[in-house]
Amino acid sequence: MSLLKILHHALAFMLELALLAALSYWGFHGDKKSPEKYLWGLGLPILAIALWWVWAAPKSSYRLEQPFLMIFKFALFGIAIFGLYRSGQMGLALLLAALATVSILMEYAGY
C-alpha cells in the first residue's frame, strides 16, 4: 500500500470522526430546550453511524457502488457542514468542506 493511500485512509477516518462531532455540536447548540438538545446532539450522530454502517462501511453487505457512494458521502458531509455553518462555525465548516471534498474525490479516483 502506497504512502498516499495510507495518508488518505487516515484522513478519511479522521473526517468520519469530525462528521460525527459536527453533527453532535449542531445538535447541542442553538435555542433548543435541554431535553431536545440531547435528542438532537446524540440522535444525529447515532443516525449517521447507522446510515454509514449500512451504506458506506467497507465490509457492509449493502455498501453503495460508485457514484452513489460518493453522492451519499457528499450528502452526509453536506448536512454536517450546514450544521456547523448554522451553529456559527463558518471556519470549521469551510475546513470540513474542503477536506471532505478532497477525500471523497480521492476515493472516487481509486486512492
N, C-alpha and C positions, 0 to 999 in steps of 0.2 A: 504494500500500500504506500502510495507516494506521500510526501510531507504535506503537499497541498490538500490532499484528500483527508488526511488526519486532522489538519487545521480546520478544514471545512466541517468535519463531523463535530469537532469540539465547539466551533462557533454555533452550529445548528442546535446542539444540545443546550448551550447557554441561552440561545434565543428562545427555545421552548420554555425554559425556566423563567425568562423575562416576560414571555407571553402570559404565563400564569400570574406572575407578580403584578403585571399591568392590569389584568382583569380584576384581581383582588383589590388593588389600590383604587380602581374606579368604583368598585362596589362599596368600599368602606368610606369613600369621600363623597361629599355633596350634602344636600339638605334633607337627607332621609332620616327617619326616626331610627333609634338604636336597633330594635329587632329587625327592621328592614335592611339596615346596613349589614348585619350578619348574614341574612339571607342572600343578598347580592354579593357580598365580599367573599363568602365561602362557596356560594352556589355557582357563580360564574366560572371560577377555576375548576370546580368539580365537573361541570358540564363540558368544559373544554377538554379536560382529561379524558372523559368518556368518549367524546367525539373523535379525539386524536387516536385513542386506543383502538377504536373500531376502524377508522378510515385512513389513518396516516402512519400507524406504527409499522415498523419494518417487517415484523413477523405476523401481522394481522392476516387472518384468512379473507378479510373483506377490504384489504388495502386498495385504495383507488389507483388506477393506472394514470399515467401522464396523458393528457394535460389536465385531467380532472383533479389529480393530487395537487398540482400547482395552484389551480383555482381555489381548491379547498383551503390550502395554506394561506394564500393571499387574503381570502375572506376572513379567516380566523385572526390572522395578524392585523388585518384592517379594523376589525372590531376592537381589538386591544389598543391599537393606535388611536382610534377615535375616542376610546375611553380615557386614555392619557391626555389627549387634547382637551376633552370636556372637563377634566379634573384640573386643568391649568398647568399641565406639564408639557408645554409645547416643545421644549428642547429634547426631552426624553422621547416624545412621540416621533420627532423627526429622526432621532438616532435609531430608534427601533425600526422605523420605516425603511431607512437606508440599509441597515444591516440585514433585515429580514428579506428585502428585495434582492440583495446580493446573494444571500444564502439560498433562497428559493430558486433563483435563476441558475446558480451553480449546480444545484441538484438536478435541475431540468436538463442542464448540459451534460450531466453524467459524472460530476465530481462527488 
